[in-house]
Amino acid sequence: MSEKIQHFDDLESAINFALSLIERNYYFFKYWAEKVNRKSIRDALLDWAEEELKHKEVLLNIEEDEEVDLHQTDIPDLRLSEYFMDAEPSEDMTYEEALRIAMKRENTEIETYEYLANIAQSPRAKQMLLKLAADSRQRKLDFEKKYIEKFMSEN
């Protein structure tokens, strides 16, 4: 069986794929926001879903000839998610579990965007995918900082 690898010959195909990743995360966060028992976790999940919508809006409004700011591609990765056991979403999940899940999801987005940027045929598509990877890396860093502040720092 032969699989067709998407090479993203144009910006539109890269954007469409990125939109599918963003929508997947949006619906994941929205779904679990409706299921969880704790209001504080529900609020966090809804905030994270809203962030996904902001990324979607940026992608939907990008123009073919618009320059992509790639200055923030050197965002540090604290790699916290590599040291965690996978957390499963549940109605009773804790904020710690929700953060761990969010970090893992962002990590998957980063890896996907970077892989796709490496195989992109279009320089413009490659730029956009690297920008999306940087945005996801920043968001993951924000989750990691929240985790450290809440669960790893000595009070």
TIFIVEX-188238 format. One record per atom (N, C-alpha, C): atom name; z negated, x, y negated. Coordinates in nm, 3 decimals, padded with zeros to 5 digits. Example, Ala and Ser with C-alpha at 12.3 -4.5 7.8 and 13.67 -1.06 7.14 Angstrom:
! TIFIVEX-188238
   a       pz       px       py
   N  -00.780   01.319   00.569
  CA  -00.780   01.230   00.450
   C  -00.780   01.320   00.330
   N  -00.708   01.285   00.225
  CA  -00.714   01.367   00.106
   C  -00.787   01.290  -00.003
//
This chain:
! TIFIVEX-188238
   a       pz       px       py
   N   00.000   00.085   00.118
  CA   00.000   00.000   00.000
   C   00.000   00.089  -00.123
   N   00.088   00.063  -00.213
  CA   00.102   00.142  -00.334
   C   00.046   00.067  -00.454
   N  -00.043   00.131  -00.527
  CA  -00.098   00.070  -00.648
   C  -00.023   00.120  -00.769
   N   00.005   00.029  -00.860
  CA   00.070   00.068  -00.985
   C  -00.037   00.110  -01.084
   N  -00.026   00.229  -01.137
  CA  -00.120   00.278  -01.237
   C  -00.066   00.244  -01.375
   N  -00.151   00.184  -01.456
  CA  -00.112   00.149  -01.592
   C  -00.114   00.274  -01.678
   N  -00.004   00.304  -01.745
  CA   00.004   00.423  -01.830
   C  -00.004   00.393  -01.978
   N  -00.005   00.268  -02.016
  CA  -00.017   00.230  -02.155
   C   00.089   00.297  -02.242
   N   00.212   00.254  -02.221
  CA   00.324   00.306  -02.299
   C   00.320   00.261  -02.444
   N   00.242   00.160  -02.472
  CA   00.235   00.112  -02.609
   C   00.093   00.072  -02.645
   N   00.071   00.056  -02.773
  CA  -00.061   00.020  -02.823
   C  -00.104  -00.116  -02.772
   N  -00.013  -00.210  -02.766
  CA  -00.048  -00.346  -02.725
   C  -00.107  -00.351  -02.585
   N  -00.050  -00.278  -02.490
  CA  -00.103  -00.281  -02.354
   C  -00.241  -00.216  -02.348
   N  -00.265  -00.111  -02.426
  CA  -00.397  -00.048  -02.430
   C  -00.500  -00.144  -02.491
   N  -00.460  -00.211  -02.597
  CA  -00.550  -00.306  -02.662
   C  -00.582  -00.422  -02.567
   N  -00.483  -00.473  -02.498
  CA  -00.507  -00.584  -02.406
   C  -00.604  -00.545  -02.296
   N  -00.590  -00.424  -02.244
  CA  -00.684  -00.380  -02.141
   C  -00.824  -00.365  -02.200
   N  -00.834  -00.305  -02.318
  CA  -00.964  -00.289  -02.384
   C  -01.028  -00.425  -02.410
   N  -00.948  -00.520  -02.452
  CA  -01.000  -00.656  -02.476
   C  -01.058  -00.717  -02.348
   N  -00.994  -00.690  -02.236
  CA  -01.046  -00.746  -02.111
   C  -01.183  -00.686  -02.077
   N  -01.201  -00.557  -02.104
  CA  -01.333  -00.495  -02.081
   C  -01.438  -00.554  -02.175
   N  -01.402  -00.567  -02.299
  CA  -01.494  -00.621  -02.400
   C  -01.533  -00.765  -02.364
   N  -01.435  -00.845  -02.327
  CA  -01.462  -00.983  -02.291
   C  -01.550  -00.992  -02.166
   N  -01.527  -00.905  -02.072
  CA  -01.610  -00.904  -01.951
   C  -01.756  -00.881  -01.988
   N  -01.783  -00.784  -02.076
  CA  -01.921  -00.758  -02.117
   C  -01.977  -00.872  -02.202
   N  -01.894  -00.928  -02.289
  CA  -01.938  -01.040  -02.371
   C  -01.987  -01.155  -02.281
   N  -01.904  -01.194  -02.185
  CA  -01.940  -01.305  -02.098
   C  -02.060  -01.271  -02.009
   N  -02.073  -01.147  -01.969
  CA  -02.190  -01.105  -01.891
   C  -02.317  -01.126  -01.973
   N  -02.319  -01.075  -02.096
  CA  -02.438  -01.088  -02.180
   C  -02.467  -01.234  -02.214
   N  -02.364  -01.311  -02.244
  CA  -02.382  -01.453  -02.274
   C  -02.437  -01.528  -02.153
   N  -02.382  -01.503  -02.037
  CA  -02.426  -01.569  -01.914
   C  -02.574  -01.544  -01.890
   N  -02.613  -01.417  -01.897
  CA  -02.753  -01.385  -01.867
   C  -02.846  -01.428  -01.979
   N  -02.798  -01.436  -02.100
  CA  -02.880  -01.488  -02.210
   C  -02.919  -01.633  -02.182
   N  -02.830  -01.707  -02.121
  CA  -02.859  -01.847  -02.088
   C  -02.951  -01.860  -01.967
   N  -02.959  -01.756  -01.885
  CA  -03.037  -01.762  -01.760
   C  -03.179  -01.706  -01.773
   N  -03.199  -01.608  -01.860
  CA  -03.330  -01.540  -01.863
   C  -03.439  -01.632  -01.916
   N  -03.561  -01.602  -01.872
  CA  -03.675  -01.684  -01.909
   C  -03.739  -01.643  -02.041
   N  -03.730  -01.516  -02.076
  CA  -03.797  -01.467  -02.197
   C  -03.706  -01.475  -02.318
   N  -03.760  -01.531  -02.425
  CA  -03.683  -01.547  -02.549
   C  -03.642  -01.412  -02.608
   N  -03.732  -01.313  -02.604
  CA  -03.700  -01.182  -02.662
   C  -03.582  -01.117  -02.590
   N  -03.574  -01.133  -02.460
  CA  -03.462  -01.076  -02.384
   C  -03.336  -01.158  -02.411
   N  -03.350  -01.288  -02.419
  CA  -03.237  -01.374  -02.453
   C  -03.178  -01.332  -02.587
   N  -03.265  -01.310  -02.686
  CA  -03.218  -01.269  -02.818
   C  -03.146  -01.135  -02.814
   N  -03.200  -01.039  -02.737
  CA  -03.136  -00.908  -02.725
   C  -02.998  -00.922  -02.660
   N  -02.988  -00.999  -02.554
  CA  -02.860  -01.018  -02.486
   C  -02.758  -01.086  -02.577
   N  -02.803  -01.183  -02.655
  CA  -02.713  -01.249  -02.749
   C  -02.667  -01.153  -02.858
   N  -02.756  -01.065  -02.904
  CA  -02.717  -00.963  -03.002
   C  -02.611  -00.870  -02.942
   N  -02.631  -00.831  -02.817
  CA  -02.535  -00.741  -02.753
   C  -02.401  -00.810  -02.734
   N  -02.404  -00.939  -02.703
  CA  -02.279  -01.016  -02.691
   C  -02.208  -01.020  -02.825
   N  -02.282  -01.039  -02.933
  CA  -02.222  -01.042  -03.066
   C  -02.157  -00.908  -03.101
   N  -02.218  -00.799  -03.060
  CA  -02.158  -00.667  -03.081
   C  -02.024  -00.657  -03.011
   N  -02.015  -00.714  -02.892
  CA  -01.887  -00.714  -02.821
   C  -01.782  -00.790  -02.901
   N  -01.822  -00.901  -02.962
  CA  -01.728  -00.979  -03.043
   C  -01.680  -00.899  -03.164
   N  -01.768  -00.817  -03.221
  CA  -01.727  -00.733  -03.334
   C  -01.620  -00.632  -03.291
   N  -01.639  -00.573  -03.173
  CA  -01.539  -00.479  -03.121
   C  -01.407  -00.552  -03.096
   N  -01.416  -00.673  -03.044
  CA  -01.295  -00.752  -03.018
   C  -01.221  -00.779  -03.149
   N  -01.295  -00.814  -03.252
  CA  -01.235  -00.845  -03.383
   C  -01.161  -00.722  -03.439
   N  -01.222  -00.606  -03.426
  CA  -01.158  -00.482  -03.472
   C  -01.026  -00.461  -03.398
   N  -01.029  -00.479  -03.267
  CA  -00.908  -00.459  -03.189
   C  -00.799  -00.559  -03.223
   N  -00.838  -00.683  -03.244
  CA  -00.739  -00.786  -03.273
   C  -00.673  -00.767  -03.409
   N  -00.740  -00.693  -03.497
  CA  -00.687  -00.674  -03.632
   C  -00.626  -00.536  -03.655
   N  -00.614  -00.457  -03.550
  CA  -00.557  -00.323  -03.566
   C  -00.405  -00.335  -03.584
   N  -00.353  -00.254  -03.671
  CA  -00.210  -00.253  -03.696
   C  -00.148  -00.131  -03.628
   N  -00.025  -00.143  -03.589
  CA   00.045  -00.035  -03.518
   C   00.044   00.096  -03.596
   N   00.055   00.091  -03.728
  CA   00.063   00.214  -03.806
   C  -00.070   00.252  -03.871
   N  -00.175   00.180  -03.840
  CA  -00.306   00.209  -03.900
   C  -00.365   00.335  -03.838
   N  -00.421   00.419  -03.922
  CA  -00.486   00.540  -03.874
   C  -00.619   00.505  -03.808
   N  -00.650   00.573  -03.699
  CA  -00.776   00.554  -03.628
   C  -00.866   00.671  -03.660
   N  -00.986   00.642  -03.707
  CA  -01.083   00.745  -03.741
   C  -01.145   00.801  -03.614
   N  -01.110   00.925  -03.582
  CA  -01.162   00.989  -03.460
   C  -01.269   01.093  -03.493
   N  -01.327   01.086  -03.610
  CA  -01.425   01.186  -03.651
   C  -01.556   01.175  -03.574
   N  -01.586   01.062  -03.515
  CA  -01.712   01.044  -03.446
   C  -01.697   01.054  -03.295
   N  -01.615   01.145  -03.248
  CA  -01.596   01.157  -03.104
   C  -01.697   01.252  -03.039
   N  -01.780   01.320  -03.117
  CA  -01.876   01.415  -03.061
   C  -02.018   01.357  -03.059
   N  -02.030   01.234  -03.020
  CA  -02.158   01.164  -03.013
   C  -02.230   01.213  -02.887
   N  -02.356   01.252  -02.900
  CA  -02.428   01.303  -02.783
   C  -02.451   01.196  -02.677
   N  -02.458   01.240  -02.554
  CA  -02.490   01.152  -02.442
   C  -02.620   01.203  -02.382
   N  -02.725   01.125  -02.393
  CA  -02.855   01.165  -02.339
   C  -02.861   01.151  -02.187
   N  -02.762   01.082  -02.130
  CA  -02.743   01.068  -01.986
   C  -02.861   01.001  -01.915
   N  -02.935   00.919  -01.987
  CA  -03.049   00.851  -01.925
   C  -03.007   00.765  -01.807
   N  -02.896   00.697  -01.820
  CA  -02.856   00.603  -01.715
   C  -02.830   00.673  -01.581
   N  -02.803   00.801  -01.585
  CA  -02.780   00.875  -01.460
   C  -02.907   00.889  -01.378
   N  -03.022   00.875  -01.443
  CA  -03.149   00.896  -01.375
   C  -03.215   00.766  -01.331
   N  -03.154   00.654  -01.362
  CA  -03.212   00.525  -01.328
   C  -03.151   00.470  -01.200
   N  -03.234   00.400  -01.126
  CA  -03.182   00.318  -01.017
   C  -03.112   00.201  -01.085
   N  -03.010   00.150  -01.023
  CA  -02.941   00.035  -01.080
   C  -03.037  -00.083  -01.089
   N  -03.037  -00.147  -01.204
  CA  -03.115  -00.268  -01.222
   C  -03.022  -00.387  -01.203
   N  -03.072  -00.489  -01.138
  CA  -02.994  -00.610  -01.117
   C  -03.038  -00.715  -01.217
   N  -02.944  -00.782  -01.280
  CA  -02.983  -00.889  -01.372
   C  -03.049  -01.003  -01.295
   N  -03.146  -01.062  -01.358
  CA  -03.214  -01.177  -01.298
   C  -03.275  -01.261  -01.409
   N  -03.317  -01.380  -01.375
  CA  -03.380  -01.468  -01.472
   C  -03.510  -01.409  -01.524
   N  -03.574  -01.326  -01.443
  CA  -03.703  -01.267  -01.479
   C  -03.692  -01.120  -01.521
   N  -03.572  -01.074  -01.553
  CA  -03.558  -00.933  -01.588
   C  -03.640  -00.899  -01.712
   N  -03.686  -00.775  -01.713
  CA  -03.764  -00.725  -01.826
   C  -03.668  -00.665  -01.929
   N  -03.721  -00.636  -02.046
  CA  -03.641  -00.571  -02.149
   C  -03.596  -00.434  -02.100
   N  -03.682  -00.365  -02.029
  CA  -03.646  -00.234  -01.974
   C  -03.525  -00.247  -01.881
   N  -03.528  -00.347  -01.793
  CA  -03.416  -00.367  -01.702
   C  -03.289  -00.404  -01.779
   N  -03.303  -00.488  -01.879
  CA  -03.187  -00.527  -01.959
   C  -03.125  -00.406  -02.028
   N  -03.207  -00.318  -02.082
  CA  -03.156  -00.196  -02.146
   C  -03.086  -00.106  -02.045
   N  -03.145  -00.093  -01.926
  CA  -03.084  -00.009  -01.823
   C  -02.948  -00.064  -01.783
   N  -02.939  -00.195  -01.769
  CA  -02.811  -00.259  -01.735
   C  -02.710  -00.235  -01.846
   N  -02.752  -00.252  -01.971
  CA  -02.662  -00.233  -02.085
   C  -02.611  -00.089  -02.091
   N  -02.700   00.008  -02.066
  CA  -02.658   00.149  -02.066
   C  -02.553   00.175  -01.959
   N  -02.576   00.121  -01.840
  CA  -02.481   00.142  -01.730
   C  -02.345   00.078  -01.763
   N  -02.347  -00.040  -01.823
  CA  -02.222  -00.107  -01.859
   C  -02.146  -00.026  -01.965
   N  -02.219   00.025  -02.064
  CA  -02.154   00.108  -02.166
   C  -02.098   00.235  -02.104
   N  -02.172   00.294  -02.011
  CA  -02.124   00.415  -01.945
   C  -01.993   00.389  -01.871
   N  -01.984   00.275  -01.806
  CA  -01.860   00.237  -01.737
   C  -01.746   00.223  -01.837
   N  -01.774   00.161  -01.952
  CA  -01.670   00.149  -02.055
   C  -01.624   00.286  -02.103
   N  -01.718   00.376  -02.130
  CA  -01.685   00.510  -02.177
   C  -01.593   00.579  -02.076
   N  -01.633   00.579  -01.950
  CA  -01.555   00.646  -01.846
   C  -01.416   00.584  -01.834
   N  -01.409   00.453  -01.844
  CA  -01.280   00.384  -01.833
   C  -01.189   00.420  -01.950
   N  -01.241   00.411  -02.071
  CA  -01.160   00.442  -02.189
   C  -01.113   00.587  -02.186
   N  -01.201   00.679  -02.148
  CA  -01.162   00.820  -02.145
   C  -01.056   00.846  -02.037
   N  -01.071   00.783  -01.923
  CA  -00.970   00.797  -01.818
   C  -00.836   00.745  -01.867
   N  -00.839   00.625  -01.926
  CA  -00.715   00.565  -01.974
   C  -00.651   00.647  -02.086
   N  -00.734   00.706  -02.172
  CA  -00.680   00.792  -02.278
   C  -00.608   00.912  -02.218
   N  -00.660   00.965  -02.108
  CA  -00.598   01.080  -02.043
   C  -00.463   01.048  -01.981
   N  -00.441   00.923  -01.941
  CA  -00.314   00.888  -01.879
   C  -00.221   00.813  -01.974
   N  -00.268   00.784  -02.095
  CA  -00.187   00.711  -02.192
   C  -00.062   00.790  -02.229
   N   00.051   00.723  -02.230
  CA   00.176   00.786  -02.268
   C   00.196   00.785  -02.419
   N   00.146   00.683  -02.482
  CA   00.162   00.667  -02.626
   C   00.050   00.740  -02.700
   N   00.084   00.827  -02.796
  CA  -00.021   00.893  -02.875
   C  -00.109   00.793  -02.948
   N  -00.050   00.684  -02.992
  CA  -00.126   00.581  -03.065
   C  -00.224   00.511  -02.972
   N  -00.181   00.480  -02.850
  CA  -00.270   00.418  -02.751
   C  -00.382   00.515  -02.715
   N  -00.349   00.643  -02.701
  CA  -00.450   00.744  -02.670
   C  -00.555   00.750  -02.780
   N  -00.512   00.748  -02.905
  CA  -00.605   00.748  -03.019
   C  -00.700   00.629  -03.013
   N  -00.643   00.511  -02.989
  CA  -00.723   00.390  -02.986
   C  -00.826   00.396  -02.872
   N  -00.784   00.442  -02.756
  CA  -00.876   00.450  -02.642
   C  -00.986   00.551  -02.666
   N  -00.955   00.663  -02.730
  CA  -01.059   00.761  -02.764
   C  -01.157   00.704  -02.867
   N  -01.108   00.626  -02.959
  CA  -01.194   00.560  -03.057
   C  -01.287   00.461  -02.987
   N  -01.234   00.384  -02.895
  CA  -01.316   00.290  -02.820
   C  -01.422   00.362  -02.737
   N  -01.385   00.474  -02.678
  CA  -01.482   00.554  -02.603
   C  -01.593   00.602  -02.695
   N  -01.558   00.648  -02.814
  CA  -01.658   00.694  -02.911
   C  -01.750   00.580  -02.954
   N  -01.692   00.463  -02.978
  CA  -01.773   00.347  -03.015
   C  -01.871   00.310  -02.904
   N  -01.823   00.313  -02.780
  CA  -01.910   00.283  -02.666
   C  -02.017   00.390  -02.648
   N  -01.978   00.515  -02.674
  CA  -02.076   00.625  -02.663
   C  -02.187   00.606  -02.768
   N  -02.151   00.564  -02.888
  CA  -02.251   00.539  -02.992
   C  -02.343   00.424  -02.952
   N  -02.285   00.321  -02.898
  CA  -02.366   00.206  -02.856
   C  -02.460   00.245  -02.742
   N  -02.410   00.325  -02.648
  CA  -02.496   00.371  -02.538
   C  -02.609   00.456  -02.594
   N  -02.578   00.543  -02.689
  CA  -02.681   00.625  -02.752
   C  -02.787   00.537  -02.819
   N  -02.745   00.432  -02.884
  CA  -02.840   00.338  -02.946
   C  -02.931   00.276  -02.840
   N  -02.874   00.237  -02.726
  CA  -02.955   00.183  -02.616
   C  -03.053   00.288  -02.564
   N  -03.005   00.412  -02.550
  CA  -03.091   00.520  -02.500
   C  -03.207   00.545  -02.595
   N  -03.179   00.545  -02.724
  CA  -03.286   00.566  -02.823
   C  -03.389   00.455  -02.817
   N  -03.343   00.331  -02.803
  CA  -03.436   00.218  -02.790
   C  -03.521   00.234  -02.665
   N  -03.459   00.278  -02.557
  CA  -03.531   00.296  -02.431
   C  -03.638   00.404  -02.446
   N  -03.600   00.516  -02.504
  CA  -03.696   00.626  -02.524
   C  -03.811   00.581  -02.612
   N  -03.777   00.515  -02.721
  CA  -03.880   00.469  -02.814
   C  -03.978   00.372  -02.749
   N  -03.925   00.281  -02.670
  CA  -04.008   00.174  -02.612
   C  -04.078   00.216  -02.483
   N  -04.012   00.296  -02.400
  CA  -04.063   00.319  -02.266
   C  -04.095   00.464  -02.232
   N  -04.057   00.560  -02.315
  CA  -04.079   00.700  -02.281
   C  -04.164   00.775  -02.382
   N  -04.184   00.716  -02.499
  CA  -04.262   00.788  -02.599
   C  -04.410   00.760  -02.580
   N  -04.490   00.857  -02.617
  CA  -04.635   00.839  -02.609
   C  -04.678   00.771  -02.737
   N  -04.749   00.662  -02.723
  CA  -04.793   00.585  -02.841
   C  -04.929   00.630  -02.887
//
